[in-house]
Amino acid sequence: MTSQTEQADSPTFVQRVGILIGEIAFVALGPFVVARFALQASQTYLPSAVHIVILTIFFLLLVGWAWLITGERGEKFYKAAYEQGMTWPFLFFSFSLFLFSLPGFASLTSTLSDLGRVSFEPQIPRGDLSGIQDFYAWHFLNSIPGLSIPETLLWQNPFKYNDRLSGAILLAFKLLVIIPVIASFAVWRDVKKEMRKESKK
């Protein structure tokens, strides 16, 4: 009787696929779409001071997000998300952090390029976010140990920078995004082991 009740309560394959699609749409892609739209619009249509305020808010959110998914905080957060029915909290929250970071770093770099404060080859088109997003995505994928993804895909770095400020921004990207995402993988691995042990008891 108990097993029949558990089977009735457990989601079907179609329901699990629906949940997975919802997680991808709202957790992984949603923040990226909102950030991209807001930053592109503010950079294009709003005064520079307003755009800087929006960029500042973005980076405060980014720092908070990176802080949330690492260390003991990340362990508690992933465990709680998993217990609430989220299938792959590591994948969605860590991958979405990476996606969310791209428009912000691209907008910051593009804004500084428009002001003549950073120098890239080829030159970043005025107000362009798409191309410079690829620059940061390339560095993220190139940092994944042992895979050499850009080299395997014959994908060359789309931009090269010629100044220290650009290097400092790239370093900030690595510290705020790449390291927390990679570290959160280890956190999620430990959480999965713990959850499996608890389920066997």
PyMOL CGO cylinders between C-alpha atoms (Angstrom):
from pymol import cmd
from pymol.cgo import CYLINDER

trace = [
    CYLINDER, 0.00, 0.00, 0.00, 2.84, 2.35, 0.90, 0.3, 1, 1, 1, 1, 1, 1,
    CYLINDER, 2.84, 2.35, 0.90, 4.72, 1.61, -2.31, 0.3, 1, 1, 1, 1, 1, 1,
    CYLINDER, 4.72, 1.61, -2.31, 1.60, 2.35, -4.37, 0.3, 1, 1, 1, 1, 1, 1,
    CYLINDER, 1.60, 2.35, -4.37, 1.19, 5.68, -2.57, 0.3, 1, 1, 1, 1, 1, 1,
    CYLINDER, 1.19, 5.68, -2.57, 4.85, 6.56, -3.16, 0.3, 1, 1, 1, 1, 1, 1,
    CYLINDER, 4.85, 6.56, -3.16, 4.51, 5.65, -6.86, 0.3, 1, 1, 1, 1, 1, 1,
    CYLINDER, 4.51, 5.65, -6.86, 1.41, 7.84, -7.14, 0.3, 1, 1, 1, 1, 1, 1,
    CYLINDER, 1.41, 7.84, -7.14, 3.21, 10.75, -5.49, 0.3, 1, 1, 1, 1, 1, 1,
    CYLINDER, 3.21, 10.75, -5.49, 6.42, 10.43, -7.56, 0.3, 1, 1, 1, 1, 1, 1,
    CYLINDER, 6.42, 10.43, -7.56, 6.45, 12.49, -10.77, 0.3, 1, 1, 1, 1, 1, 1,
    CYLINDER, 6.45, 12.49, -10.77, 6.07, 10.78, -14.13, 0.3, 1, 1, 1, 1, 1, 1,
    CYLINDER, 6.07, 10.78, -14.13, 8.70, 11.01, -16.86, 0.3, 1, 1, 1, 1, 1, 1,
    CYLINDER, 8.70, 11.01, -16.86, 6.75, 13.76, -18.62, 0.3, 1, 1, 1, 1, 1, 1,
    CYLINDER, 6.75, 13.76, -18.62, 6.46, 15.71, -15.37, 0.3, 1, 1, 1, 1, 1, 1,
    CYLINDER, 6.46, 15.71, -15.37, 10.20, 15.35, -14.70, 0.3, 1, 1, 1, 1, 1, 1,
    CYLINDER, 10.20, 15.35, -14.70, 10.97, 16.64, -18.21, 0.3, 1, 1, 1, 1, 1, 1,
    CYLINDER, 10.97, 16.64, -18.21, 8.60, 19.56, -17.63, 0.3, 1, 1, 1, 1, 1, 1,
    CYLINDER, 8.60, 19.56, -17.63, 10.31, 20.39, -14.33, 0.3, 1, 1, 1, 1, 1, 1,
    CYLINDER, 10.31, 20.39, -14.33, 13.72, 20.19, -16.01, 0.3, 1, 1, 1, 1, 1, 1,
    CYLINDER, 13.72, 20.19, -16.01, 12.62, 22.54, -18.81, 0.3, 1, 1, 1, 1, 1, 1,
    CYLINDER, 12.62, 22.54, -18.81, 11.23, 24.95, -16.23, 0.3, 1, 1, 1, 1, 1, 1,
    CYLINDER, 11.23, 24.95, -16.23, 14.49, 24.90, -14.29, 0.3, 1, 1, 1, 1, 1, 1,
    CYLINDER, 14.49, 24.90, -14.29, 16.47, 25.60, -17.46, 0.3, 1, 1, 1, 1, 1, 1,
    CYLINDER, 16.47, 25.60, -17.46, 14.16, 28.42, -18.54, 0.3, 1, 1, 1, 1, 1, 1,
    CYLINDER, 14.16, 28.42, -18.54, 13.72, 30.24, -15.25, 0.3, 1, 1, 1, 1, 1, 1,
    CYLINDER, 13.72, 30.24, -15.25, 16.81, 29.39, -13.21, 0.3, 1, 1, 1, 1, 1, 1,
    CYLINDER, 16.81, 29.39, -13.21, 19.53, 29.13, -15.86, 0.3, 1, 1, 1, 1, 1, 1,
    CYLINDER, 19.53, 29.13, -15.86, 18.40, 31.35, -18.73, 0.3, 1, 1, 1, 1, 1, 1,
    CYLINDER, 18.40, 31.35, -18.73, 16.04, 33.81, -17.00, 0.3, 1, 1, 1, 1, 1, 1,
    CYLINDER, 16.04, 33.81, -17.00, 18.69, 35.85, -15.13, 0.3, 1, 1, 1, 1, 1, 1,
    CYLINDER, 18.69, 35.85, -15.13, 20.86, 36.02, -18.25, 0.3, 1, 1, 1, 1, 1, 1,
    CYLINDER, 20.86, 36.02, -18.25, 18.02, 37.34, -20.42, 0.3, 1, 1, 1, 1, 1, 1,
    CYLINDER, 18.02, 37.34, -20.42, 17.01, 39.95, -17.84, 0.3, 1, 1, 1, 1, 1, 1,
    CYLINDER, 17.01, 39.95, -17.84, 20.61, 41.10, -17.28, 0.3, 1, 1, 1, 1, 1, 1,
    CYLINDER, 20.61, 41.10, -17.28, 21.35, 41.26, -21.00, 0.3, 1, 1, 1, 1, 1, 1,
    CYLINDER, 21.35, 41.26, -21.00, 18.23, 43.29, -21.77, 0.3, 1, 1, 1, 1, 1, 1,
    CYLINDER, 18.23, 43.29, -21.77, 18.68, 45.68, -18.82, 0.3, 1, 1, 1, 1, 1, 1,
    CYLINDER, 18.68, 45.68, -18.82, 22.38, 46.34, -19.42, 0.3, 1, 1, 1, 1, 1, 1,
    CYLINDER, 22.38, 46.34, -19.42, 22.08, 46.70, -23.19, 0.3, 1, 1, 1, 1, 1, 1,
    CYLINDER, 22.08, 46.70, -23.19, 19.16, 49.10, -22.80, 0.3, 1, 1, 1, 1, 1, 1,
    CYLINDER, 19.16, 49.10, -22.80, 20.83, 51.15, -20.07, 0.3, 1, 1, 1, 1, 1, 1,
    CYLINDER, 20.83, 51.15, -20.07, 24.08, 51.40, -22.02, 0.3, 1, 1, 1, 1, 1, 1,
    CYLINDER, 24.08, 51.40, -22.02, 22.28, 52.40, -25.21, 0.3, 1, 1, 1, 1, 1, 1,
    CYLINDER, 22.28, 52.40, -25.21, 19.48, 54.67, -24.05, 0.3, 1, 1, 1, 1, 1, 1,
    CYLINDER, 19.48, 54.67, -24.05, 20.17, 55.94, -20.53, 0.3, 1, 1, 1, 1, 1, 1,
    CYLINDER, 20.17, 55.94, -20.53, 22.63, 58.53, -19.20, 0.3, 1, 1, 1, 1, 1, 1,
    CYLINDER, 22.63, 58.53, -19.20, 26.06, 57.17, -18.26, 0.3, 1, 1, 1, 1, 1, 1,
    CYLINDER, 26.06, 57.17, -18.26, 25.48, 57.82, -14.54, 0.3, 1, 1, 1, 1, 1, 1,
    CYLINDER, 25.48, 57.82, -14.54, 22.31, 55.69, -14.56, 0.3, 1, 1, 1, 1, 1, 1,
    CYLINDER, 22.31, 55.69, -14.56, 24.09, 52.95, -16.50, 0.3, 1, 1, 1, 1, 1, 1,
    CYLINDER, 24.09, 52.95, -16.50, 26.91, 52.92, -13.92, 0.3, 1, 1, 1, 1, 1, 1,
    CYLINDER, 26.91, 52.92, -13.92, 24.34, 52.56, -11.11, 0.3, 1, 1, 1, 1, 1, 1,
    CYLINDER, 24.34, 52.56, -11.11, 22.75, 49.58, -12.91, 0.3, 1, 1, 1, 1, 1, 1,
    CYLINDER, 22.75, 49.58, -12.91, 26.20, 48.04, -13.47, 0.3, 1, 1, 1, 1, 1, 1,
    CYLINDER, 26.20, 48.04, -13.47, 26.98, 48.47, -9.78, 0.3, 1, 1, 1, 1, 1, 1,
    CYLINDER, 26.98, 48.47, -9.78, 23.73, 46.74, -8.77, 0.3, 1, 1, 1, 1, 1, 1,
    CYLINDER, 23.73, 46.74, -8.77, 24.53, 43.94, -11.21, 0.3, 1, 1, 1, 1, 1, 1,
    CYLINDER, 24.53, 43.94, -11.21, 27.97, 43.33, -9.73, 0.3, 1, 1, 1, 1, 1, 1,
    CYLINDER, 27.97, 43.33, -9.73, 26.63, 43.41, -6.17, 0.3, 1, 1, 1, 1, 1, 1,
    CYLINDER, 26.63, 43.41, -6.17, 24.15, 40.68, -7.18, 0.3, 1, 1, 1, 1, 1, 1,
    CYLINDER, 24.15, 40.68, -7.18, 26.95, 38.75, -8.87, 0.3, 1, 1, 1, 1, 1, 1,
    CYLINDER, 26.95, 38.75, -8.87, 29.18, 38.87, -5.77, 0.3, 1, 1, 1, 1, 1, 1,
    CYLINDER, 29.18, 38.87, -5.77, 26.27, 37.76, -3.57, 0.3, 1, 1, 1, 1, 1, 1,
    CYLINDER, 26.27, 37.76, -3.57, 25.46, 34.90, -5.93, 0.3, 1, 1, 1, 1, 1, 1,
    CYLINDER, 25.46, 34.90, -5.93, 29.08, 33.69, -6.03, 0.3, 1, 1, 1, 1, 1, 1,
    CYLINDER, 29.08, 33.69, -6.03, 29.21, 33.90, -2.22, 0.3, 1, 1, 1, 1, 1, 1,
    CYLINDER, 29.21, 33.90, -2.22, 26.00, 31.88, -1.90, 0.3, 1, 1, 1, 1, 1, 1,
    CYLINDER, 26.00, 31.88, -1.90, 27.12, 28.83, -3.91, 0.3, 1, 1, 1, 1, 1, 1,
    CYLINDER, 27.12, 28.83, -3.91, 30.58, 28.31, -2.39, 0.3, 1, 1, 1, 1, 1, 1,
    CYLINDER, 30.58, 28.31, -2.39, 31.83, 26.73, 0.84, 0.3, 1, 1, 1, 1, 1, 1,
    CYLINDER, 31.83, 26.73, 0.84, 29.46, 25.70, 3.62, 0.3, 1, 1, 1, 1, 1, 1,
    CYLINDER, 29.46, 25.70, 3.62, 26.84, 28.16, 2.37, 0.3, 1, 1, 1, 1, 1, 1,
    CYLINDER, 26.84, 28.16, 2.37, 26.82, 26.40, -1.00, 0.3, 1, 1, 1, 1, 1, 1,
    CYLINDER, 26.82, 26.40, -1.00, 26.50, 23.01, 0.67, 0.3, 1, 1, 1, 1, 1, 1,
    CYLINDER, 26.50, 23.01, 0.67, 23.44, 24.10, 2.67, 0.3, 1, 1, 1, 1, 1, 1,
    CYLINDER, 23.44, 24.10, 2.67, 21.94, 25.88, -0.33, 0.3, 1, 1, 1, 1, 1, 1,
    CYLINDER, 21.94, 25.88, -0.33, 22.36, 22.93, -2.73, 0.3, 1, 1, 1, 1, 1, 1,
    CYLINDER, 22.36, 22.93, -2.73, 21.03, 20.49, -0.15, 0.3, 1, 1, 1, 1, 1, 1,
    CYLINDER, 21.03, 20.49, -0.15, 17.95, 22.62, 0.49, 0.3, 1, 1, 1, 1, 1, 1,
    CYLINDER, 17.95, 22.62, 0.49, 17.32, 23.05, -3.27, 0.3, 1, 1, 1, 1, 1, 1,
    CYLINDER, 17.32, 23.05, -3.27, 17.69, 19.32, -3.85, 0.3, 1, 1, 1, 1, 1, 1,
    CYLINDER, 17.69, 19.32, -3.85, 15.30, 18.50, -1.00, 0.3, 1, 1, 1, 1, 1, 1,
    CYLINDER, 15.30, 18.50, -1.00, 12.78, 20.92, -2.54, 0.3, 1, 1, 1, 1, 1, 1,
    CYLINDER, 12.78, 20.92, -2.54, 12.79, 18.85, -5.73, 0.3, 1, 1, 1, 1, 1, 1,
    CYLINDER, 12.79, 18.85, -5.73, 15.35, 20.62, -7.88, 0.3, 1, 1, 1, 1, 1, 1,
    CYLINDER, 15.35, 20.62, -7.88, 17.02, 17.97, -10.02, 0.3, 1, 1, 1, 1, 1, 1,
    CYLINDER, 17.02, 17.97, -10.02, 20.47, 19.48, -10.57, 0.3, 1, 1, 1, 1, 1, 1,
    CYLINDER, 20.47, 19.48, -10.57, 20.91, 22.56, -8.35, 0.3, 1, 1, 1, 1, 1, 1,
    CYLINDER, 20.91, 22.56, -8.35, 24.67, 22.68, -9.05, 0.3, 1, 1, 1, 1, 1, 1,
    CYLINDER, 24.67, 22.68, -9.05, 24.16, 22.69, -12.80, 0.3, 1, 1, 1, 1, 1, 1,
    CYLINDER, 24.16, 22.69, -12.80, 21.50, 25.37, -12.79, 0.3, 1, 1, 1, 1, 1, 1,
    CYLINDER, 21.50, 25.37, -12.79, 22.78, 27.76, -10.14, 0.3, 1, 1, 1, 1, 1, 1,
    CYLINDER, 22.78, 27.76, -10.14, 26.44, 27.50, -11.14, 0.3, 1, 1, 1, 1, 1, 1,
    CYLINDER, 26.44, 27.50, -11.14, 25.82, 27.51, -14.88, 0.3, 1, 1, 1, 1, 1, 1,
    CYLINDER, 25.82, 27.51, -14.88, 23.35, 30.35, -14.52, 0.3, 1, 1, 1, 1, 1, 1,
    CYLINDER, 23.35, 30.35, -14.52, 25.96, 32.32, -12.53, 0.3, 1, 1, 1, 1, 1, 1,
    CYLINDER, 25.96, 32.32, -12.53, 28.29, 31.96, -15.50, 0.3, 1, 1, 1, 1, 1, 1,
    CYLINDER, 28.29, 31.96, -15.50, 25.59, 33.05, -17.96, 0.3, 1, 1, 1, 1, 1, 1,
    CYLINDER, 25.59, 33.05, -17.96, 24.48, 35.91, -15.71, 0.3, 1, 1, 1, 1, 1, 1,
    CYLINDER, 24.48, 35.91, -15.71, 28.05, 37.20, -15.47, 0.3, 1, 1, 1, 1, 1, 1,
    CYLINDER, 28.05, 37.20, -15.47, 28.55, 37.53, -19.23, 0.3, 1, 1, 1, 1, 1, 1,
    CYLINDER, 28.55, 37.53, -19.23, 26.35, 40.60, -19.95, 0.3, 1, 1, 1, 1, 1, 1,
    CYLINDER, 26.35, 40.60, -19.95, 27.75, 42.47, -16.94, 0.3, 1, 1, 1, 1, 1, 1,
    CYLINDER, 27.75, 42.47, -16.94, 31.41, 41.97, -17.75, 0.3, 1, 1, 1, 1, 1, 1,
    CYLINDER, 31.41, 41.97, -17.75, 30.67, 42.56, -21.44, 0.3, 1, 1, 1, 1, 1, 1,
    CYLINDER, 30.67, 42.56, -21.44, 28.81, 45.80, -20.69, 0.3, 1, 1, 1, 1, 1, 1,
    CYLINDER, 28.81, 45.80, -20.69, 31.56, 47.04, -18.35, 0.3, 1, 1, 1, 1, 1, 1,
    CYLINDER, 31.56, 47.04, -18.35, 34.23, 46.30, -20.94, 0.3, 1, 1, 1, 1, 1, 1,
    CYLINDER, 34.23, 46.30, -20.94, 32.19, 47.76, -23.79, 0.3, 1, 1, 1, 1, 1, 1,
    CYLINDER, 32.19, 47.76, -23.79, 31.47, 50.93, -21.79, 0.3, 1, 1, 1, 1, 1, 1,
    CYLINDER, 31.47, 50.93, -21.79, 35.14, 51.41, -20.96, 0.3, 1, 1, 1, 1, 1, 1,
    CYLINDER, 35.14, 51.41, -20.96, 36.01, 50.76, -24.62, 0.3, 1, 1, 1, 1, 1, 1,
    CYLINDER, 36.01, 50.76, -24.62, 33.51, 53.42, -25.73, 0.3, 1, 1, 1, 1, 1, 1,
    CYLINDER, 33.51, 53.42, -25.73, 35.20, 55.83, -23.28, 0.3, 1, 1, 1, 1, 1, 1,
    CYLINDER, 35.20, 55.83, -23.28, 38.65, 54.95, -24.61, 0.3, 1, 1, 1, 1, 1, 1,
    CYLINDER, 38.65, 54.95, -24.61, 39.80, 53.46, -21.30, 0.3, 1, 1, 1, 1, 1, 1,
    CYLINDER, 39.80, 53.46, -21.30, 40.55, 49.94, -22.60, 0.3, 1, 1, 1, 1, 1, 1,
    CYLINDER, 40.55, 49.94, -22.60, 42.07, 48.74, -25.84, 0.3, 1, 1, 1, 1, 1, 1,
    CYLINDER, 42.07, 48.74, -25.84, 41.25, 45.51, -27.69, 0.3, 1, 1, 1, 1, 1, 1,
    CYLINDER, 41.25, 45.51, -27.69, 42.22, 43.95, -31.01, 0.3, 1, 1, 1, 1, 1, 1,
    CYLINDER, 42.22, 43.95, -31.01, 40.07, 44.01, -33.02, 0.3, 1, 1, 1, 1, 1, 1,
    CYLINDER, 40.07, 44.01, -33.02, 38.41, 47.12, -31.64, 0.3, 1, 1, 1, 1, 1, 1,
    CYLINDER, 38.41, 47.12, -31.64, 35.10, 46.47, -29.89, 0.3, 1, 1, 1, 1, 1, 1,
    CYLINDER, 35.10, 46.47, -29.89, 32.21, 47.95, -31.90, 0.3, 1, 1, 1, 1, 1, 1,
    CYLINDER, 32.21, 47.95, -31.90, 30.51, 50.77, -30.02, 0.3, 1, 1, 1, 1, 1, 1,
    CYLINDER, 30.51, 50.77, -30.02, 27.77, 49.50, -27.71, 0.3, 1, 1, 1, 1, 1, 1,
    CYLINDER, 27.77, 49.50, -27.71, 28.46, 45.87, -28.64, 0.3, 1, 1, 1, 1, 1, 1,
    CYLINDER, 28.46, 45.87, -28.64, 27.89, 43.18, -26.01, 0.3, 1, 1, 1, 1, 1, 1,
    CYLINDER, 27.89, 43.18, -26.01, 27.63, 40.00, -28.07, 0.3, 1, 1, 1, 1, 1, 1,
    CYLINDER, 27.63, 40.00, -28.07, 31.20, 39.91, -29.31, 0.3, 1, 1, 1, 1, 1, 1,
    CYLINDER, 31.20, 39.91, -29.31, 32.84, 40.72, -25.99, 0.3, 1, 1, 1, 1, 1, 1,
    CYLINDER, 32.84, 40.72, -25.99, 30.61, 38.16, -24.24, 0.3, 1, 1, 1, 1, 1, 1,
    CYLINDER, 30.61, 38.16, -24.24, 32.35, 35.58, -26.42, 0.3, 1, 1, 1, 1, 1, 1,
    CYLINDER, 32.35, 35.58, -26.42, 35.70, 36.82, -25.09, 0.3, 1, 1, 1, 1, 1, 1,
    CYLINDER, 35.70, 36.82, -25.09, 34.69, 36.01, -21.52, 0.3, 1, 1, 1, 1, 1, 1,
    CYLINDER, 34.69, 36.01, -21.52, 32.96, 32.75, -22.51, 0.3, 1, 1, 1, 1, 1, 1,
    CYLINDER, 32.96, 32.75, -22.51, 36.18, 31.69, -24.26, 0.3, 1, 1, 1, 1, 1, 1,
    CYLINDER, 36.18, 31.69, -24.26, 38.23, 32.29, -21.10, 0.3, 1, 1, 1, 1, 1, 1,
    CYLINDER, 38.23, 32.29, -21.10, 35.68, 30.42, -18.98, 0.3, 1, 1, 1, 1, 1, 1,
    CYLINDER, 35.68, 30.42, -18.98, 35.70, 27.34, -21.21, 0.3, 1, 1, 1, 1, 1, 1,
    CYLINDER, 35.70, 27.34, -21.21, 39.48, 27.48, -21.56, 0.3, 1, 1, 1, 1, 1, 1,
    CYLINDER, 39.48, 27.48, -21.56, 39.81, 27.35, -17.76, 0.3, 1, 1, 1, 1, 1, 1,
    CYLINDER, 39.81, 27.35, -17.76, 38.03, 23.98, -17.38, 0.3, 1, 1, 1, 1, 1, 1,
    CYLINDER, 38.03, 23.98, -17.38, 40.83, 21.57, -16.43, 0.3, 1, 1, 1, 1, 1, 1,
    CYLINDER, 40.83, 21.57, -16.43, 41.78, 18.80, -18.82, 0.3, 1, 1, 1, 1, 1, 1,
    CYLINDER, 41.78, 18.80, -18.82, 39.25, 19.48, -21.57, 0.3, 1, 1, 1, 1, 1, 1,
    CYLINDER, 39.25, 19.48, -21.57, 40.87, 22.22, -23.72, 0.3, 1, 1, 1, 1, 1, 1,
    CYLINDER, 40.87, 22.22, -23.72, 37.42, 23.02, -25.10, 0.3, 1, 1, 1, 1, 1, 1,
    CYLINDER, 37.42, 23.02, -25.10, 38.29, 26.04, -27.30, 0.3, 1, 1, 1, 1, 1, 1,
    CYLINDER, 38.29, 26.04, -27.30, 41.27, 24.22, -28.79, 0.3, 1, 1, 1, 1, 1, 1,
    CYLINDER, 41.27, 24.22, -28.79, 39.21, 21.08, -29.42, 0.3, 1, 1, 1, 1, 1, 1,
    CYLINDER, 39.21, 21.08, -29.42, 36.48, 23.14, -31.14, 0.3, 1, 1, 1, 1, 1, 1,
    CYLINDER, 36.48, 23.14, -31.14, 39.09, 25.17, -33.09, 0.3, 1, 1, 1, 1, 1, 1,
    CYLINDER, 39.09, 25.17, -33.09, 37.64, 28.30, -31.47, 0.3, 1, 1, 1, 1, 1, 1,
    CYLINDER, 37.64, 28.30, -31.47, 40.19, 31.09, -31.25, 0.3, 1, 1, 1, 1, 1, 1,
    CYLINDER, 40.19, 31.09, -31.25, 40.00, 33.85, -28.67, 0.3, 1, 1, 1, 1, 1, 1,
    CYLINDER, 40.00, 33.85, -28.67, 37.93, 36.54, -30.46, 0.3, 1, 1, 1, 1, 1, 1,
    CYLINDER, 37.93, 36.54, -30.46, 39.72, 39.50, -28.81, 0.3, 1, 1, 1, 1, 1, 1,
    CYLINDER, 39.72, 39.50, -28.81, 43.13, 40.36, -27.41, 0.3, 1, 1, 1, 1, 1, 1,
    CYLINDER, 43.13, 40.36, -27.41, 43.58, 43.16, -24.89, 0.3, 1, 1, 1, 1, 1, 1,
    CYLINDER, 43.58, 43.16, -24.89, 46.46, 45.63, -24.82, 0.3, 1, 1, 1, 1, 1, 1,
    CYLINDER, 46.46, 45.63, -24.82, 46.19, 47.29, -21.42, 0.3, 1, 1, 1, 1, 1, 1,
    CYLINDER, 46.19, 47.29, -21.42, 46.38, 46.46, -17.72, 0.3, 1, 1, 1, 1, 1, 1,
    CYLINDER, 46.38, 46.46, -17.72, 42.84, 47.56, -16.92, 0.3, 1, 1, 1, 1, 1, 1,
    CYLINDER, 42.84, 47.56, -16.92, 41.43, 44.93, -19.29, 0.3, 1, 1, 1, 1, 1, 1,
    CYLINDER, 41.43, 44.93, -19.29, 43.67, 42.36, -17.64, 0.3, 1, 1, 1, 1, 1, 1,
    CYLINDER, 43.67, 42.36, -17.64, 42.39, 43.43, -14.21, 0.3, 1, 1, 1, 1, 1, 1,
    CYLINDER, 42.39, 43.43, -14.21, 38.77, 43.04, -15.37, 0.3, 1, 1, 1, 1, 1, 1,
    CYLINDER, 38.77, 43.04, -15.37, 39.54, 39.59, -16.75, 0.3, 1, 1, 1, 1, 1, 1,
    CYLINDER, 39.54, 39.59, -16.75, 41.19, 38.67, -13.44, 0.3, 1, 1, 1, 1, 1, 1,
    CYLINDER, 41.19, 38.67, -13.44, 38.06, 39.85, -11.61, 0.3, 1, 1, 1, 1, 1, 1,
    CYLINDER, 38.06, 39.85, -11.61, 35.98, 37.62, -13.92, 0.3, 1, 1, 1, 1, 1, 1,
    CYLINDER, 35.98, 37.62, -13.92, 38.15, 34.64, -13.00, 0.3, 1, 1, 1, 1, 1, 1,
    CYLINDER, 38.15, 34.64, -13.00, 37.91, 35.38, -9.26, 0.3, 1, 1, 1, 1, 1, 1,
    CYLINDER, 37.91, 35.38, -9.26, 34.18, 36.18, -9.20, 0.3, 1, 1, 1, 1, 1, 1,
    CYLINDER, 34.18, 36.18, -9.20, 32.93, 33.62, -11.71, 0.3, 1, 1, 1, 1, 1, 1,
    CYLINDER, 32.93, 33.62, -11.71, 35.34, 30.90, -12.80, 0.3, 1, 1, 1, 1, 1, 1,
    CYLINDER, 35.34, 30.90, -12.80, 36.72, 29.95, -9.37, 0.3, 1, 1, 1, 1, 1, 1,
    CYLINDER, 36.72, 29.95, -9.37, 33.30, 29.89, -7.61, 0.3, 1, 1, 1, 1, 1, 1,
    CYLINDER, 33.30, 29.89, -7.61, 31.74, 27.81, -10.40, 0.3, 1, 1, 1, 1, 1, 1,
    CYLINDER, 31.74, 27.81, -10.40, 34.54, 25.25, -10.35, 0.3, 1, 1, 1, 1, 1, 1,
    CYLINDER, 34.54, 25.25, -10.35, 34.61, 25.21, -6.53, 0.3, 1, 1, 1, 1, 1, 1,
    CYLINDER, 34.61, 25.21, -6.53, 30.84, 24.73, -6.38, 0.3, 1, 1, 1, 1, 1, 1,
    CYLINDER, 30.84, 24.73, -6.38, 31.23, 21.53, -8.39, 0.3, 1, 1, 1, 1, 1, 1,
    CYLINDER, 31.23, 21.53, -8.39, 33.23, 20.03, -5.51, 0.3, 1, 1, 1, 1, 1, 1,
    CYLINDER, 33.23, 20.03, -5.51, 30.59, 21.27, -3.06, 0.3, 1, 1, 1, 1, 1, 1,
    CYLINDER, 30.59, 21.27, -3.06, 27.78, 19.63, -5.06, 0.3, 1, 1, 1, 1, 1, 1,
    CYLINDER, 27.78, 19.63, -5.06, 29.75, 16.38, -5.31, 0.3, 1, 1, 1, 1, 1, 1,
    CYLINDER, 29.75, 16.38, -5.31, 30.01, 16.24, -1.50, 0.3, 1, 1, 1, 1, 1, 1,
    CYLINDER, 30.01, 16.24, -1.50, 26.29, 17.04, -1.14, 0.3, 1, 1, 1, 1, 1, 1,
    CYLINDER, 26.29, 17.04, -1.14, 25.36, 14.21, -3.50, 0.3, 1, 1, 1, 1, 1, 1,
    CYLINDER, 25.36, 14.21, -3.50, 27.48, 11.75, -1.55, 0.3, 1, 1, 1, 1, 1, 1,
    CYLINDER, 27.48, 11.75, -1.55, 25.83, 12.83, 1.69, 0.3, 1, 1, 1, 1, 1, 1,
    CYLINDER, 25.83, 12.83, 1.69, 22.34, 12.60, 0.22, 0.3, 1, 1, 1, 1, 1, 1,
    CYLINDER, 22.34, 12.60, 0.22, 23.03, 9.09, -1.10, 0.3, 1, 1, 1, 1, 1, 1,
    CYLINDER, 23.03, 9.09, -1.10, 24.22, 7.97, 2.33, 0.3, 1, 1, 1, 1, 1, 1,
    CYLINDER, 24.22, 7.97, 2.33, 21.10, 9.37, 3.96, 0.3, 1, 1, 1, 1, 1, 1,
    CYLINDER, 21.10, 9.37, 3.96, 18.81, 7.68, 1.39, 0.3, 1, 1, 1, 1, 1, 1,
    CYLINDER, 18.81, 7.68, 1.39, 20.41, 4.27, 2.14, 0.3, 1, 1, 1, 1, 1, 1,
    CYLINDER, 20.41, 4.27, 2.14, 19.70, 4.53, 5.87, 0.3, 1, 1, 1, 1, 1, 1,
]
cmd.load_cgo(trace, "trace")
